[in-house]
Amino acid sequence: MSKQPDTMGNEQDLEELLSRPTDAVVDLFKRLEGDLILLGVAGKIGPGLARMARRACADAGVSKRIIGVSRFSHPQERERLEAQGIETLAGDLLDSKFVASLPKVRNVIFLAGMKFGSEANLALTWAMNVLTPALVAEHYRDARIVAFSTGCVYPLVAVGSGGSKESDRPLAVGEYAQSCLGRERMFEYGSTKYGTPVLLIRLNYSVELRYGVLVDIASKVKNAETIDLAMGHFNVIWQGDMNAATLLGLAYCGSPAKVLNLTGPETMAVRDVAHEFGLLLGMKPVLTGTEAPTALLSNASVAHGLFGKPQVTAAQVIRWTAGWIGQGQRLLNKRTHYEVRDGKY
């Protein structure tokens, strides 16, 4: 990656950095066979991921269809993707006929799912997180699939443990996490039944400057909101690094399905991060409670061994985030609920 900026001026600068392919991604696209489809492309992650794939094709000098699928509730997102050379298809991934109509390409990235407000509509949560993967695993049985999961399928672990490893048995607490484990099982079933190469990415947490755990904490500091310290520790990874690792994951799919944790190397303390934002924003954080001895933490050493450690450090993202929020730049206003300890999102 070229030199990182000291500050982030605007959303155009931010989106350029989030979608900037690494040399490793460009090298992958030089040898990757087939086109790429991204299912659930209009969420928080999908647009930058699709743009990185398109830019990697250009840098690699190869021609591929990069296709984004979503309901596209906001038409402007579809227009923006198409303006950057990404084909789009609009439809409901819960509709089996629509899924069956999708082009049979060689590479699939599955991003669709439901988290925010999942407790308010548990039936839809289970449908999106389990039924849709079953339909996709069937339709794309001859492709390779990278599917997003979540670190929430792990139990809370001791803060000093280094985090859950891929070899640890899941213990999904709450229906959201249970449905995400169901998503994994559907892709595992398809991988076993059809020999489909699959990689399941257990992510927690991806951050950029418009949303994420760091934005949540910084916003509370700026607005003098109380920060509960009970969930006192967390992991994060810069979304640009996560995008690159996801694309590189296409080369590591397997049957039976492989599992890969994806996050940064640091175990971060909410208290310390809040105080750092306080210094940067000129505010005194309002803290309450005491850190529990356990937290939702993942060990991503396997991913770091495959792809290298993230190129953007958490300390850099904290500085960028403070500048972004201090300037009053646009936020997505979607809280991560990182502080939840009972699985009820």
N, C-alpha and C positions, 0 to 999 in steps of 0.2 A: 504494500500500500504506500502511496506517496505520503508526504508529510501531512500530518493532521493539523487542522486549523486551531488556533488558540481559542477562538470564539466561533459561534455559529450565527451568521447574520440573519438568515431568513429560512423559510421552508424550502425554497429552491436549493439552497446550499445543503440543508439537512438531507433532503431526498437524494441529492447527488451523491453524498457520502454513503448513505444507507444502501444505495444500489451500485456502488463502485465495485466491480469484480476484482478479486485478488488474482495474482499470477497463477495460483493453483487452480482457480476456477476456470480461467481462460484455457489453461492447459487441458483441463478435463473436457471442455467443450470441443477442443480440437479432435478428440478421439471418441466422444460420446456418440453412440449410434441412435438415430431416431429423433423424433420431435418430442416436445414437452408440453404437458397439460397441467395446470394448477387448478385444483378444485377447491372452491371457497376463496377465490383470489381477492375479493373486495373487502376483506377484513383488515385488521391492523397490520398484519405481516405481509400479506399477499402482494400488494402493489410493488413494494420495494424488491421483493424476491423475484417477481416477474421481470421487473426492469433490469435487475442484475443479470438474469439469464439472457435477456435480449442484448445487453451491452457485452456480455461475455461472447455471444455469437459474433458480434461485430468485431470485437478485438481478436477473436480466433480466426476470422475470415471464413466462417462457415455459415451455411444457410439452413435454418431450422424454423419450423413453426413453433412459436411460443403462444399457447392458448390459455386464456383465463376464463374460468367458469364461475358464475355467481348469480344470485337473483338480481344484483345491481339495483338495490333500493334507491341508491343515489346515482342517477344517470351520468352525472359529471365524472364520476370515477371511471365509468366505462369509456367515456370520451377521452379521458386523459390516457388511459392504457392504449387505446387504439391509436392515438396520436403518436405514441412511442413505438409503434410497430408490433403491438401485442394483439393478436386476434381475441375476440371475446364471444362468448356464448352465454345467453341469459336463460336461466331456468331454475327449477327447484330440485335440488339433489335428493329430496325425499320422494320425488316422483320417479318410479321405476322406469316408466316409458322414456322420460327425459334422459335418465342415466344411460339407458340402452341405446339412445340416439347419439351419444357422444363419440367423437372420432377415436378409433383404436390407435393410439400412439404408443411408442415404446417406453416413455418415461412419464411417471405420474407423481405429483406432489399433492398430498391430501392435507388441506388446511381447514376444512369445514368442521364446525363444532359449536357447542353452546356452553358458556360459562356464566357470564353476567346475567343475574336474575334466574339462574337455574332452579333455585328453590321455589320460585313463584310459578313455574310451569314444568314440573318434573316429567310429565309424559312427553312433552316436546324435547326436553333435555335427553331423555333416553332414546327417542326416535332419531334425533340428530347425531347423537354420539355412538349409537349402536346399529340402527337400521341402515342409515346412509353408508357406513363403512361396509356392511354386508353386501349392499348393492354394488358398491364400487369394487370390492374384492372379486365379485363374480364377473363384472363386466371387463375388468382389466386384469384378468387372470394370466394373460400372456405378456403383460408389461412388467417393468420393475417399479416398485412403489415405495416412496418415502412418505410416511404418515406421521403427523404430529400427534404426540400424546402429551403427558404432563407429569412432572415430578410429584403431583398430588396423589398418584397411585401408591406412593411410599408412605409409611407411617412417620410420625415425628420421631426424630432421633436426637441423641445427645449432642449438644452444641460442639463439643470437642471431638466428635467422632470422625470428622471429615466428610460426613454426608453419606447418604445411601448409595450403594453400588448397584450396577446392573444385575449382579448375581443375587442381590437381596430379594426375598420374596415380597411381592406387593401386599400391602394391607390398606386397601382403599377405605377411607373414612368419609361417610356421607355419600349421598346419591350422585352428586356430580363426579366425584372421584371413582365411584363404582361404575358409572356409565362410561367413563374414560377407559377404565380397565376393560369394559365390554367392547369398546372400540378396538383396543389392542387384540382382544380374543378373536374378533371377526377377521382382522387382517391375518392373524396367526392361522386361523382356520383355512382361509383362502390360500395362504402360502403352503400349508401342509397338503391340502387337497389337490392343488394344481401345480405345485412346484414354483409358485410365484416368488421371485426375489423381493423381499420386503425389509425395510428398515424402519423401526419404530423409535421416534425421537422423543424422549422424555425431557421436556423443556421446563426450566424455571430459573429465573424469570428473564424474559427478553425486555430490554429497556431502550427507549430512545428519548427524545426531548419533549414529546407531546403526551406521553403516557408511560406508565410503568411504576415500579415500586419507588424509584428515586424521585419521580415527579410527585407521587403521592406524599412522600415525606417532605419534600421541599415546599409543596403547596400548603401543607399544614403548618410548617414553620412560618412561611410568609403571612398566612392568614391567622396566626396565633391560635390555631386549633390544637386541641389536646392530642398528644401522641401516646397511645397505649404501648407499653414496653413488654407486654406479656409474650407476644411473638417477637422476641428480641433480636433474632438473627435471620439472615436470608442470603441467597446467592443471586447474582444477576449476570447477564451477558449483553454486551452492546448488540443491537439488532443487526447492524451491518456484518459483524462477525458471525452471528447466528445465521444470517442469510447465506453467507459463503459456506459455512459448515453444512447447511441443509443441501445445497447444490452438490457439494463434494460427496455427500452421503449417497448420491445415486450410484457411486462406484462401490459401495459397501453393503448393498442389499444382499440378502441371502435367504435360503429356504432350508430349514425352518427360519422363520422371521428372526432378525437380529434386533436387539434393544440397545439404545445408546443414550446415555445421559448427556444433556447439553446445557451448560451454564459456565460461569466464570470460575476462576480458581480460588477466589477469596470467600471466606465466611465473613460477612459484613454484619456489624452491630448497629441496630437501629439507633441506639443512643449516640454512638460516635458519628453516624451519618447526619443525624439531626443537629448535633452541635456544629459539624462542619458547614452545613447549610446555614445555620445561624450566623456563623462568622461571615460567610460569603454574602448573605442577604441583609446583614445588619439587624437581625432579630434574635431574641432569646427564645429557644424552643420551649414549649409547654409540655412537659413529660409527666406521665403518671404510671403507677404500677411498677412491677419488678419483673425482670427477665426470667422467663421459665427456663428450666435446664434443658429443654428440648425445643426443636424447631424443625421446619420443613426444609431439609437441606439435601443437596445431591452432590455426589462425587463424580466429576466429569473428566477424570484423569485419562480414561480410555479415549475419549474424543480429543483431548489435547495431544495424546500420543499420535493419533491419526492425522489431525489437521494442524497441530500447533496450538499454542495458547492464543486467546483472543488478542488481536493487535491493538485494540482500544481498551485501556484499563478502566476499571471502575472509578478511579480517582479522576481521570479525564472526563468521564461522563458526568460526575458530580459537578465539576467546574462548568461544563457546558450547560448543564441543567440549571444551575444557579443563575447563569447569565441569561438563559432563555426565559426563565420565570421572572427574573428581576426586570426584564424588558417588557414584560406583559405579552409575550408571544402566544400564539394560539395553542390551546391544549385540546385533547380529545374529550376530556371530562369523563373518562371511564376509569373508575378506581379499580385497582387490582384485587382488593380485599386480601392483601397479603397477611393481614393481622388475624385472619380467621384461623381458629384452632380446632373447631368442631366439624369442619367439612361442609358447613352450610353457606354456600355462596349465593 
